[in-house]
Amino acid sequence: MKDRPLDRLIKIEEVMAQVGMGKTKIYDLIQLEDFPIPIKLGRYSRWSQIEIQNWIEQQKQKRAA
């Protein structure tokens, strides 16, 4: 496990800041299965920092293609 980077669970506000989209657009993309789904912790939703960064990298690769 030492080789794996440390992951964090982040709130929707941080996700929005990182991807530059609003909450509605993010949830629309989740419904379309084009965005990482949140992890439910009771009534709270959190996203994997690594999954969000991977999604951003995928979008950059699509742009280059």
TORDRENTOR-25097 format. One record per residue: x, y, z negated of N, C-alpha, C in turn; residue in three letters; residue number from 1. Coordinates in pm, 1 decimal. Layout:
BEGIN
      nxx      nyy      nzz     caxx     cayy     cazz      cxx      cyy      czz residu num
        X        Y        Z        X        Y        Z        X        Y        Z    Ala NUM
...
This chain:
BEGIN
      nxx      nyy      nzz     caxx     cayy     cazz      cxx      cyy      czz residu num
     81.0   -120.2      0.0      0.0      0.0      0.0     85.5    126.8      0.0    Met   1
    213.3    113.3    -22.9    299.2    231.1    -23.8    313.3    291.9    114.0    Lys   2
    291.2    213.1    220.1    305.0    262.5    356.2    184.6    345.0    402.1    Asp   3
     71.6    325.6    335.8    -49.0    398.4    375.7    -48.8    537.7    315.1    Arg   4
    -90.0    638.9    394.8    -98.0    774.4    338.6   -211.4    784.3    236.4    Pro   5
   -195.9    873.3    143.1   -297.8    896.5     41.3   -420.0    960.8    105.9    Leu   6
   -537.0    906.6     79.9   -661.9    959.8    134.2   -733.9   1038.1     26.1    Asp   7
   -810.5   1136.7     67.3   -893.3   1214.7    -24.5  -1036.3   1211.0     24.5    Arg   8
  -1129.9   1222.0    -67.1  -1270.1   1236.5    -30.8  -1303.6   1384.6    -41.4    Leu   9
  -1351.3   1441.0     69.8  -1374.2   1585.2     74.0  -1522.2   1617.6     92.9    Ile  10
  -1559.9   1736.2     48.0  -1697.8   1783.9     56.6  -1727.9   1837.2    196.2    Lys  11
  -1856.7   1850.7    225.2  -1901.9   1899.2    355.7  -1843.3   2036.8    387.8    Ile  12
  -1827.0   2121.4    288.6  -1772.6   2254.6    313.5  -1630.4   2247.5    369.9    Glu  13
  -1552.8   2155.1    317.4  -1416.3   2139.1    367.0  -1416.3   2075.9    505.9    Glu  14
  -1507.4   1981.4    529.9  -1521.3   1921.7    662.2  -1556.4   2031.5    763.5    Val  15
  -1653.2   2116.3    730.6  -1694.4   2223.2    820.5  -1578.2   2317.1    851.8    Met  16
  -1499.7   2349.7    751.4  -1385.7   2438.8    771.4  -1281.4   2374.2    862.1    Ala  17
  -1259.5   2245.9    846.8  -1157.3   2178.1    926.2  -1198.0   2160.2   1071.5    Gln  18
  -1323.8   2127.7   1096.1  -1366.9   2100.2   1233.3  -1428.7   2220.9   1301.4    Val  19
  -1457.1   2326.5   1227.5  -1511.6   2448.0   1287.3  -1655.0   2435.1   1334.2    Gly  20
  -1732.6   2352.1   1267.0  -1874.2   2333.2   1299.9  -1958.6   2347.0   1175.0    Met  21
  -2085.3   2375.2   1195.4  -2178.3   2385.8   1085.2  -2232.2   2250.1   1043.7    Gly  22
  -2299.8   2250.8    932.0  -2354.4   2127.6    874.3  -2451.8   2057.6    969.0    Lys  23
  -2539.4   2133.9   1033.4  -2638.6   2074.5   1122.7  -2572.3   2003.6   1238.7    Thr  24
  -2472.3   2066.3   1299.9  -2401.4   2004.9   1412.5  -2329.0   1877.7   1368.2    Lys  25
  -2267.5   1880.0   1253.0  -2198.1   1761.7   1201.1  -2296.8   1646.8   1182.6    Ile  26
  -2411.3   1674.0   1121.2  -2509.5   1567.4   1100.4  -2570.8   1521.0   1232.0    Tyr  27
  -2583.4   1611.7   1330.6  -2628.7   1570.2   1464.1  -2529.8   1472.2   1525.9    Asp  28
  -2400.6   1501.1   1515.4  -2297.8   1412.3   1569.4  -2294.4   1278.0   1496.3    Leu  29
  -2321.9   1279.4   1366.5  -2329.6   1154.0   1290.9  -2443.7   1068.2   1345.5    Ile  30
  -2558.0   1130.7   1372.0  -2672.5   1057.6   1427.5  -2640.1    997.7   1563.8    Gln  31
  -2557.1   1068.6   1641.0  -2515.1   1020.3   1772.7  -2398.3    921.6   1764.3    Leu  32
  -2356.9    890.7   1642.2  -2243.8    801.1   1615.1  -2115.5    852.7   1679.2    Glu  33
  -2097.6    984.6   1675.9  -1979.1   1048.8   1732.9  -1901.3   1127.8   1627.2    Asp  34
  -1921.5   1093.9   1501.1  -1852.7   1162.9   1391.6  -1846.9   1067.1   1273.1    Phe  35
  -1741.2   1072.1   1194.1  -1731.3    981.9   1078.3  -1850.0    997.8    982.8    Pro  36
  -1901.9    884.8    937.7  -2013.6    890.1    843.5  -1960.6    914.4    702.9    Ile  37
  -2040.6    981.5    621.8  -1994.9   1009.2    485.5  -2000.9    884.9    397.1    Pro  38
  -1926.8    893.1    290.3  -1929.5    791.7    185.0  -2024.1    844.2     78.5    Ile  39
  -2122.5    764.7     40.8  -2219.6    807.4    -59.0  -2168.9    772.7   -198.7    Lys  40
  -2164.9    872.8   -283.4  -2128.7    855.9   -424.5  -2247.4    906.6   -505.9    Leu  41
  -2340.1    815.4   -533.4  -2463.9    858.0   -597.2  -2541.1    946.2   -500.8    Gly  42
  -2571.2   1067.8   -542.2  -2643.5   1159.7   -453.9  -2550.5   1248.5   -372.9    Arg  43
  -2420.8   1228.4   -387.5  -2322.4   1311.3   -318.5  -2269.4   1241.4   -194.3    Tyr  44
  -2237.5   1319.6    -93.3  -2173.4   1269.5     28.2  -2033.2   1326.8     35.0    Ser  45
  -1938.0   1240.2     62.9  -1798.7   1282.7     78.6  -1741.6   1214.7    202.0    Arg  46
  -1646.2   1279.4    265.1  -1582.7   1226.3    384.4  -1437.9   1192.9    355.8    Trp  47
  -1388.5   1092.7    425.4  -1248.2   1055.8    417.4  -1166.2   1160.2    492.8    Ser  48
  -1068.6   1217.6    426.4   -980.4   1315.7    489.0   -910.0   1253.8    610.0    Gln  49
   -865.1   1130.0    595.7   -795.2   1062.9    705.7   -887.8   1041.1    824.6    Ile  50
  -1013.1   1001.1    800.7  -1107.7    981.2    910.4  -1136.5   1112.3    983.1    Glu  51
  -1147.9   1221.4    909.7  -1172.1   1352.0    972.0  -1051.8   1392.7   1056.3    Ile  52
   -931.4   1375.3   1003.9   -811.3   1409.7   1081.0   -798.9   1321.5   1205.4    Gln  53
   -832.8   1193.6   1193.4   -830.6   1104.5   1310.0   -931.7   1150.1   1414.6    Asn  54
  -1049.6   1193.3   1370.9  -1152.4   1241.9   1463.1  -1101.5   1366.5   1536.6    Trp  55
  -1037.7   1456.9   1464.9   -981.9   1577.2   1526.9   -878.2   1538.1   1632.4    Ile  56
   -791.1   1443.5   1599.7   -689.6   1397.8   1695.4   -754.4   1336.4   1819.7    Glu  57
   -861.5   1260.9   1800.8   -933.6   1203.2   1914.4   -989.8   1312.1   2004.9    Gln  58
  -1041.0   1418.0   1945.3  -1096.5   1528.1   2026.1   -985.6   1595.5   2105.9    Gln  59
   -870.1   1609.9   2046.7   -755.8   1669.1   2116.6   -711.5   1581.0   2232.2    Lys  60
   -714.6   1449.4   2213.2   -675.7   1357.5   2320.4   -776.2   1361.9   2434.3    Gln  61
   -904.6   1375.4   2403.5  -1007.7   1386.6   2507.4   -982.8   1510.9   2592.2    Lys  62
   -941.7   1617.1   2528.2   -914.2   1742.7   2598.6   -799.9   1723.3   2696.9    Arg  63
   -698.0   1649.1   2656.5   -579.5   1628.0   2738.7   -606.2   1532.7   2854.1    Ala  64
   -708.9   1449.1   2841.0   -736.4   1347.5   2945.7   -795.2   1409.2   3071.5    Ala  65
